[in-house]
Amino acid sequence: MWSPVEDDDVRSIVREAGVNGVVARGLGRSYGDAAQNAGGGVIDGPARSGILDLNLRTGIARILAGTSLDDLMRWLVPLGWFVPVTPGTRMVTVGGAIAADIHGKNHHRKGSWCDHVLSLRLVDGRGEVRDVNPQDDPEVFWATAGGMGLTGIVLDATVQLQAVGSSKLLVDSDRASDLDDVMSLMIDGDDAYDYSVAWIDVMAKGKHLGRSVLDRGRFATREEVLASGDTRPTDYSTHVLPSPPDILPSGLINKLTARAFNELWFRKAPVRRRDALMGIEQFFHPLDMVAEWNRVYGRRGFLQWQYVVPDEAGDFVRSSLERIAAAGLPSFLAVLKRMGTSNPGHLSFPMPGWTLAFDAPVAAGLHDLFDELDREVVDWGGRLYLAKDSRLDPDLLPKMYPRLDEWRDIREKLDPDHRFRSDMGRRLGLV
């Protein structure tokens, strides 16, 4: 692994890349092989971290690609600014956010990360630096947005931040008795909230299928936080518990323990609660509060599977939950969100409709179930999230991403010698 600091160092690495090429790696939070490159080179993104320029009046910041959202929040929230989009972890770099075109709980209102990128600097396959923006070079910009790092190495990006009046959110919570209940709540009310997410009990069956806890909210103003008695409305800090031991048995997460956890999580949620003050970490990144939380799955590990299907595919959301529940997959982490308008990114995941993501420990028959569900996702006009994929049938990729050939043509122009490679790229036939 290389840890270049200067732009010229990155350019040299690209120009000297061997037959197996090179890929940039951020903080390694993709669940698959997007930033792995067997036999080739890997560039350590976080070696280049920091804010190069910041306008506190407009919230426009030029940021090195290796900078984490964690650092940005620590630096910027006390100054009244927040990242435009955050996924379920803050341990993501700006470069990784562009490569995966990450989305969060506000996609229905604000879109995905690259909708807020004003420009970026990209090292192409010839080792040349390109200044890219969506107005003057839309093909390259949108091929890079969600392009999984295979169009070039992002050096830095200029991003429009979001103004916030405090480090707290005002959150409304509803306990939904079944899938119809939560989907109706989201359809009728999501437009009134900046952020929305539903935790789903994927082990519930029958009349309880899809029972959920729906949390929706917005950032509180400074005055609202002060009125609550909190005298430090812009303070922001994080808390990390020790990681689970590496000797946990793979069977710790099983049907019994997952069902017990889900029952407790559902019952402890308020039936209806309004205007609860929550911190950024509690609302956006609860899993980050446990270091290396993935160890709880044991040494066999887990898979995360995430799809998006159009609004009219609500029947598939139901049938997919029925299949998952019938299989008895022991999962305690599953979320349902609604997505808004998609952007022009050729391989960008979000599209208007429903997205479901859930974790399951690796077990016999899991791949077969996912393979069957993948085909149904295609039949409904949906797709899988590449940043979380590790097993998709490559024949399904062009059906999920119909602009794939167009993306390949742009990539060929940017990287004629195929210097940018990854295990994911080879597995899915992207490179």
Secondary structure as the mmCIF struct_conf table of DSSP 4:
data_model
#
loop_
_struct_conf.conf_type_id
_struct_conf.id
_struct_conf.beg_label_comp_id
_struct_conf.beg_label_asym_id
_struct_conf.beg_label_seq_id
_struct_conf.end_label_comp_id
_struct_conf.end_label_asym_id
_struct_conf.end_label_seq_id
STRN STRN1 TRP A 2 TRP A 2
BEND BEND1 GLU A 6 GLU A 6
HELX_RH_AL_P HELX_RH_AL_P1 ASP A 7 ARG A 15
TURN_TY1_P TURN_TY1_P1 GLU A 16 GLU A 16
TURN_TY1_P TURN_TY1_P2 VAL A 19 ASN A 20
STRN STRN2 VAL A 22 ARG A 25
BEND BEND2 LEU A 27 LEU A 27
BEND BEND3 TYR A 31 ASP A 33
TURN_TY1_P TURN_TY1_P3 ALA A 34 ALA A 35
TURN_TY1_P TURN_TY1_P4 ALA A 38 GLY A 39
BEND BEND4 GLY A 40 GLY A 40
STRN STRN3 GLY A 41 ASP A 44
HELX_RH_3T_P HELX_RH_3T_P1 GLY A 45 ALA A 47
BEND BEND5 ARG A 48 ARG A 48
BEND BEND6 GLY A 50 GLY A 50
STRN STRN4 ILE A 51 ASN A 55
TURN_TY1_P TURN_TY1_P5 LEU A 56 GLY A 59
STRN STRN5 ILE A 60 LEU A 64
TURN_TY1_P TURN_TY1_P6 ALA A 65 GLY A 66
STRN STRN6 SER A 68 SER A 68
HELX_RH_AL_P HELX_RH_AL_P2 LEU A 69 LEU A 76
HELX_RH_3T_P HELX_RH_3T_P2 VAL A 77 LEU A 79
TURN_TY1_P TURN_TY1_P7 GLY A 80 GLY A 80
STRN STRN7 TRP A 81 PHE A 82
BEND BEND7 PRO A 84 PRO A 84
BEND BEND8 GLY A 88 GLY A 88
BEND BEND9 ARG A 90 ARG A 90
STRN STRN8 THR A 93 THR A 93
HELX_RH_AL_P HELX_RH_AL_P3 VAL A 94 ALA A 100
TURN_TY1_P TURN_TY1_P8 ASP A 101 ASP A 101
TURN_TY1_P TURN_TY1_P9 LYS A 105 ASN A 106
HELX_RH_AL_P HELX_RH_AL_P4 HIS A 107 LYS A 110
HELX_RH_3T_P HELX_RH_3T_P3 TRP A 113 HIS A 116
STRN STRN9 VAL A 117 VAL A 123
TURN_TY1_P TURN_TY1_P10 GLY A 125 ARG A 126
BEND BEND10 GLY A 127 GLY A 127
STRN STRN10 VAL A 129 VAL A 132
TURN_TY1_P TURN_TY1_P11 PRO A 134 ASP A 136
HELX_RH_AL_P HELX_RH_AL_P5 PRO A 138 THR A 144
TURN_TY1_P TURN_TY1_P12 ALA A 145 GLY A 146
BEND BEND11 GLY A 147 GLY A 147
TURN_TY1_P TURN_TY1_P13 MET A 148 GLY A 149
BEND BEND12 THR A 151 THR A 151
STRN STRN11 ILE A 153 GLN A 160
STRN STRN12 GLN A 162 ALA A 163
BEND BEND13 GLY A 165 GLY A 165
BEND BEND14 SER A 167 SER A 167
STRN STRN13 LYS A 168 ALA A 176
BEND BEND15 SER A 177 ASP A 178
HELX_RH_AL_P HELX_RH_AL_P6 LEU A 179 GLY A 189
HELX_RH_3T_P HELX_RH_3T_P4 ASP A 190 ALA A 192
BEND BEND16 ASP A 194 ASP A 194
STRN STRN14 TYR A 195 ILE A 200
TURN_TY1_P TURN_TY1_P14 VAL A 202 MET A 203
HELX_RH_3T_P HELX_RH_3T_P5 GLY A 206 HIS A 208
TURN_TY1_P TURN_TY1_P15 LEU A 209 GLY A 210
STRN STRN15 SER A 212 PHE A 219
HELX_LH_PP_P HELX_LH_PP_P1 ALA A 220 THR A 221
HELX_RH_AL_P HELX_RH_AL_P7 ARG A 222 ALA A 227
TURN_TY1_P TURN_TY1_P16 SER A 228 GLY A 229
BEND BEND17 THR A 231 THR A 231
TURN_TY1_P TURN_TY1_P17 PRO A 233 THR A 234
STRN STRN16 LEU A 241 LEU A 241
HELX_LH_PP_P HELX_LH_PP_P2 PRO A 242 PRO A 245
TURN_TY1_P TURN_TY1_P18 ASP A 246 ILE A 247
TURN_TY1_P TURN_TY1_P19 SER A 250 GLY A 251
BEND BEND18 LEU A 252 ILE A 253
HELX_RH_AL_P HELX_RH_AL_P8 LYS A 255 LYS A 268
BEND BEND19 ALA A 269 ALA A 269
BEND BEND20 VAL A 271 VAL A 271
STRN STRN17 ARG A 272 GLY A 279
HELX_RH_AL_P HELX_RH_AL_P9 ILE A 280 PHE A 284
HELX_RH_3T_P HELX_RH_3T_P6 PRO A 286 MET A 289
STRN STRN18 VAL A 290 VAL A 290
TURN_TY1_P TURN_TY1_P20 ALA A 291 GLU A 292
HELX_RH_3T_P HELX_RH_3T_P7 TRP A 293 TYR A 297
TURN_TY1_P TURN_TY1_P21 ARG A 299 ARG A 300
STRN STRN19 PHE A 302 VAL A 309
HELX_RH_3T_P HELX_RH_3T_P8 ASP A 311 ALA A 313
HELX_RH_AL_P HELX_RH_AL_P10 GLY A 314 ALA A 327
TURN_TY1_P TURN_TY1_P22 GLY A 328 GLY A 328
BEND BEND21 PHE A 332 PHE A 332
STRN STRN20 ALA A 334 MET A 339
BEND BEND22 PRO A 344 PRO A 344
TURN_TY1_P TURN_TY1_P23 HIS A 346 LEU A 347
BEND BEND23 PRO A 352 PRO A 352
STRN STRN21 GLY A 353 PRO A 361
TURN_TY1_P TURN_TY1_P24 ALA A 364 GLY A 365
HELX_RH_AL_P HELX_RH_AL_P11 LEU A 366 ASP A 379
TURN_TY1_P TURN_TY1_P25 TRP A 380 GLY A 381
STRN STRN22 ARG A 383 LEU A 384
HELX_RH_3T_P HELX_RH_3T_P9 LEU A 386 LYS A 388
BEND BEND24 SER A 390 SER A 390
HELX_RH_3T_P HELX_RH_3T_P10 PRO A 394 LEU A 396
HELX_RH_AL_P HELX_RH_AL_P12 LEU A 397 MET A 400
BEND BEND25 TYR A 401 TYR A 401
TURN_TY1_P TURN_TY1_P26 PRO A 402 ARG A 403
HELX_RH_AL_P HELX_RH_AL_P13 LEU A 404 LEU A 414
TURN_TY1_P TURN_TY1_P27 PRO A 416 ASP A 417
STRN STRN23 PHE A 420 PHE A 420
HELX_RH_AL_P HELX_RH_AL_P14 ASP A 423 ARG A 427
TURN_TY1_P TURN_TY1_P28 LEU A 428 GLY A 429
#
